[in-house]
Amino acid sequence: MEIKESVQLLRKLSEAWGPSSYEQGVKRVILDEVKKIKLEVLHDHLGSLILKKPMQNSQKYRIQVLAHMDEIALMINKINRDGTLNFLPLGGWLTTAMGAQEWTIITAQGPVLAVSGIKPPHTTPLEERDKSLKMSELFLDLGASTYEQVTKLGVRVGDLVLPSTKFQELSVENRVMGKALDNRSCCALLCDMILHEDFSNEVYYTFTTQEEVGARGAKTASYQVNPDIVIGVDVGDSDDYPGGKNSAGLGLGVQVVLYDAGTLPHQGLLQFVLDLAQKSQIPVQKAFISGGRTDTATAHLNKQGAMALNIAIPTRYMHSHTSIIDLNDYANAYKLLKLLLEALDQKTIEDLLNQ
């Protein structure tokens, strides 16, 4: 794996349009990236993409590795007479991250730019300046002044809206920023794994839909695969900033998640991964996701259940217009996942299942 090639893939995936239920653009980037590899291609009816390298001898146990394609977004729910737009959030936004930002409205006639309008300080009373806005107080402004101007541009109720953000390499070495790194960074990681690695077990690389609105694609995709082991690959919070807890940091290693609101990892599998990382000198940060859940929470409850584990790439400023990751953490997440998939042979899996 060449990290420079990964950066170019990260750029394409970050800048692709992919709000929940509208992930087709992301799927096209993925399929184009892996088109030279012979793959079995499966889909569920929600649009998730499942890729598997053909094997001569089918293995007894199935491993499903999941990364979601969708990003947080908005949906237009009203066009006002003055030309402003109201919206609903798709995914977990904080209003503090939404004011005075640039947005792209996806219309049938093409993209339309907008800004989330706010009052200037000159007209905001002093007692209101430090207050957070309510979601219902936010609106989008295209520069229009009438309902007719808006509809003439092709904007309709139900249109989806995304942050208007370009992917960039930062001046600090190995740091990049862009929109939707939750979870396009891990979509890129799975593509790199498909392109560069071969394993002796049944690995189903799964790119899911609608994670940000309830991990819906993970449920249907897990029914397609019926896995024995589920490995979620997502981003985790890097809170090494003023006011953060400093429980995790960029460049300090891949995160192994000990808890999220929907998943407790299989304890045998968790210890197996931590031991692998220690033996291979891969830096690891232990993480907790107390305020949310991942695809793994849904996928590991399929049918008879599956051993489950989450690994994550630490990320600053998740669920905002722009996030930052460190490419060293990306590389360490890749190394750990590769080692794990190599090590999970049939005997190891049986030993873990029988604990």
Secondary structure in CASP SS format (residue, H / E / C, confidence):
PFRMAT SS
TARGET T0000
AUTHOR 0000-0000-0000
METHOD secondary structure of the structure
MODEL  1
M C 1.00
E C 1.00
I H 1.00
K H 1.00
E H 1.00
S H 1.00
V H 1.00
Q H 1.00
L H 1.00
L H 1.00
R H 1.00
K H 1.00
L H 1.00
S H 1.00
E H 1.00
A C 1.00
W C 1.00
G C 1.00
P E 1.00
S C 1.00
S C 1.00
Y C 1.00
E C 1.00
Q H 1.00
G H 1.00
V H 1.00
K H 1.00
R H 1.00
V H 1.00
I H 1.00
L H 1.00
D H 1.00
E H 1.00
V C 1.00
K C 1.00
K C 1.00
I C 1.00
K C 1.00
L C 1.00
E E 1.00
V E 1.00
L E 1.00
H E 1.00
D C 1.00
H C 1.00
L C 1.00
G C 1.00
S C 1.00
L E 1.00
I E 1.00
L E 1.00
K E 1.00
K C 1.00
P C 1.00
M C 1.00
Q C 1.00
N C 1.00
S C 1.00
Q C 1.00
K C 1.00
Y C 1.00
R E 1.00
I E 1.00
Q E 1.00
V E 1.00
L E 1.00
A E 1.00
H E 1.00
M C 1.00
D C 1.00
E E 1.00
I C 1.00
A E 1.00
L E 1.00
M E 1.00
I E 1.00
N E 1.00
K E 1.00
I E 1.00
N C 1.00
R C 1.00
D C 1.00
G C 1.00
T E 1.00
L E 1.00
N E 1.00
F E 1.00
L E 1.00
P E 1.00
L E 1.00
G C 1.00
G C 1.00
W C 1.00
L C 1.00
T H 1.00
T H 1.00
A H 1.00
M C 1.00
G C 1.00
A C 1.00
Q C 1.00
E E 1.00
W E 1.00
T E 1.00
I E 1.00
I E 1.00
T E 1.00
A C 1.00
Q C 1.00
G E 1.00
P E 1.00
V E 1.00
L E 1.00
A E 1.00
V E 1.00
S E 1.00
G C 1.00
I C 1.00
K C 1.00
P C 1.00
P H 1.00
H H 1.00
T H 1.00
T C 1.00
P C 1.00
L H 1.00
E H 1.00
E H 1.00
R C 1.00
D C 1.00
K C 1.00
S C 1.00
L C 1.00
K C 1.00
M H 1.00
S H 1.00
E H 1.00
L C 1.00
F C 1.00
L E 1.00
D E 1.00
L C 1.00
G C 1.00
A C 1.00
S C 1.00
T C 1.00
Y H 1.00
E H 1.00
Q H 1.00
V H 1.00
T H 1.00
K H 1.00
L C 1.00
G C 1.00
V C 1.00
R C 1.00
V C 1.00
G C 1.00
D C 1.00
L E 1.00
V E 1.00
L E 1.00
P E 1.00
S C 1.00
T C 1.00
K C 1.00
F C 1.00
Q E 1.00
E E 1.00
L C 1.00
S C 1.00
V C 1.00
E C 1.00
N C 1.00
R E 1.00
V E 1.00
M E 1.00
G E 1.00
K C 1.00
A C 1.00
L H 1.00
D H 1.00
N H 1.00
R H 1.00
S H 1.00
C H 1.00
C H 1.00
A H 1.00
L H 1.00
L H 1.00
C H 1.00
D H 1.00
M H 1.00
I H 1.00
L H 1.00
H H 1.00
E C 1.00
D C 1.00
F C 1.00
S C 1.00
N C 1.00
E E 1.00
V E 1.00
Y E 1.00
Y E 1.00
T E 1.00
F E 1.00
T E 1.00
T C 1.00
Q C 1.00
E H 1.00
E H 1.00
V H 1.00
G C 1.00
A C 1.00
R H 1.00
G H 1.00
A H 1.00
K H 1.00
T H 1.00
A H 1.00
S H 1.00
Y H 1.00
Q H 1.00
V H 1.00
N C 1.00
P C 1.00
D C 1.00
I E 1.00
V E 1.00
I E 1.00
G E 1.00
V E 1.00
D E 1.00
V E 1.00
G E 1.00
D E 1.00
S C 1.00
D C 1.00
D C 1.00
Y C 1.00
P C 1.00
G C 1.00
G C 1.00
K C 1.00
N C 1.00
S C 1.00
A C 1.00
G C 1.00
L C 1.00
G C 1.00
L C 1.00
G C 1.00
V E 1.00
Q E 1.00
V E 1.00
V E 1.00
L E 1.00
Y E 1.00
D E 1.00
A C 1.00
G C 1.00
T E 1.00
L C 1.00
P C 1.00
H C 1.00
Q H 1.00
G H 1.00
L H 1.00
L H 1.00
Q H 1.00
F H 1.00
V H 1.00
L H 1.00
D H 1.00
L H 1.00
A H 1.00
Q H 1.00
K H 1.00
S C 1.00
Q C 1.00
I C 1.00
P C 1.00
V E 1.00
Q E 1.00
K E 1.00
A E 1.00
F E 1.00
I E 1.00
S C 1.00
G C 1.00
G C 1.00
R C 1.00
T C 1.00
D H 1.00
T H 1.00
A H 1.00
T H 1.00
A H 1.00
H C 1.00
L C 1.00
N C 1.00
K C 1.00
Q C 1.00
G C 1.00
A C 1.00
M E 1.00
A E 1.00
L E 1.00
N E 1.00
I E 1.00
A E 1.00
I E 1.00
P E 1.00
T E 1.00
R E 1.00
Y C 1.00
M C 1.00
H C 1.00
S C 1.00
H C 1.00
T C 1.00
S E 1.00
I E 1.00
I E 1.00
D E 1.00
L H 1.00
N H 1.00
D H 1.00
Y H 1.00
A H 1.00
N H 1.00
A H 1.00
Y H 1.00
K H 1.00
L H 1.00
L H 1.00
K H 1.00
L H 1.00
L H 1.00
L H 1.00
E H 1.00
A H 1.00
L C 1.00
D C 1.00
Q H 1.00
K H 1.00
T H 1.00
I H 1.00
E H 1.00
D H 1.00
L H 1.00
L H 1.00
N C 1.00
Q C 1.00
END
